[in-house]
């Protein structure tokens, strides 16, 4: 049993699990305000996880949110990389 809802394309599975619609490079780039080439580079460097199947590559919205959190200036994870806070 699957139920597809309009909007972001949430799919409901039998066990009350849901999955968000995966984003292509263009969609992820629009959300971040960068080009699809920048998203490709981030994925290629391993900085942004991607789901690969066949010739398609997609970004999970949760991975995009996690990337944003890791990239915030002044975050605990970035403070040590720059030798202190900015």
C-alpha positions in Angstrom: 0.0 0.0 0.0 1.5 3.3 -1.1 -0.1 6.7 -0.9 1.4 9.6 -2.9 0.6 13.1 -1.7 0.8 16.3 -3.7 3.4 18.9 -2.9 6.9 17.6 -2.1 5.9 14.1 -3.2 5.8 12.3 0.2 5.2 8.6 -0.2 3.6 6.7 2.6 4.5 3.1 3.1 2.7 0.3 4.9 4.7 0.6 8.1 3.9 4.3 8.6 7.3 5.2 7.2 7.5 8.2 4.8 10.2 9.2 2.3 10.7 12.6 0.9 11.1 13.1 -2.9 14.7 13.0 -3.9 16.2 16.1 -5.5 18.1 16.3 -8.8 21.2 18.6 -9.0 19.2 21.4 -10.4 16.6 21.3 -7.6 19.2 21.1 -4.9 21.1 23.9 -6.5 18.0 26.1 -6.5 17.4 25.5 -2.8 21.0 26.5 -2.0 21.1 29.3 -4.5 24.0 27.7 -6.5 24.4 26.1 -9.9 23.9 22.4 -10.5 27.6 22.2 -11.3 28.4 23.3 -7.7 26.1 20.5 -6.4 28.0 18.1 -8.7 31.3 19.2 -7.3 30.1 18.8 -3.7 28.9 15.3 -4.5 32.1 14.5 -6.4 34.3 15.6 -3.4 32.2 13.6 -1.0 31.0 16.6 0.9 27.3 16.0 0.0 26.0 12.4 -0.1 24.0 11.3 -3.1 21.9 8.3 -4.1 23.0 6.7 -7.4 21.0 4.4 -9.5 21.7 3.8 -13.1 22.6 7.1 -14.7 20.6 9.0 -12.2 22.0 10.8 -9.2 19.7 12.3 -6.5 20.1 14.1 -3.3 18.0 13.3 -0.2 16.6 16.5 1.4 17.8 15.3 4.8 21.3 15.1 3.5 21.0 18.6 2.1 19.8 19.9 5.5 22.7 18.1 7.2 25.2 19.7 4.7 23.7 23.1 5.5 24.1 22.5 9.2 27.7 21.4 8.8 28.5 24.4 6.6 27.2 27.1 9.0 29.8 29.6 10.0 30.7 29.5 13.7 29.3 25.9 14.1 31.2 23.6 16.5 32.4 21.3 13.6 33.8 24.2 11.6 35.4 26.2 14.5 38.2 23.7 14.9 38.9 23.5 11.2 39.7 27.2 11.0 41.8 27.3 14.1 39.1 29.1 16.2 36.0 31.1 15.8 35.6 33.9 13.3 
